[in-house]
Amino acid sequence: MECAICAESPKKYKCSKCMAPYCSVKCYKVHKDSVECNQQAAAAAKNEVSEKIAEEEPTLHAPFPSDDTVPLEKLQELKTCEPLHQLLRNPHLRDLLKQIDVAHNVQLAMTAAMQEPLFLEFADACMQVVEPMSQAERDEYELCS
């Protein structure tokens, strides 16, 4: 492989920021200030930060399944639920969800959100996809309403 800077000599070294091959100090000095090196380094840093966040995010992967764990297939179905999409267009609902996401006391935030009719509608739309009611349950629900 040749030097990425002069393209004349074989590579001897790699840039520590972007891993581009170079052959000499002269080529390194040209390369280290180049836009390409800085862009590649920035992209690599961004990917590294994203990977670190993904590793640290506790909600991405459940540590163990439980009776309440929703199968991945059902979660994927939420993406195509049009009533859910309609509800998520509401900025007030999005704000409520953000508040729950960053709350120090999630239980308290959920209790407060459950007092909001919009949040209840959102929760019902999610449940209709994740755990749909049987016909008997629907009939009983309609009798109670």
Order of alpha helices (4+ residues) and beta strands (2+ residues): beta-beta-alpha-alpha-alpha-alpha-alpha-alpha-alpha-alpha
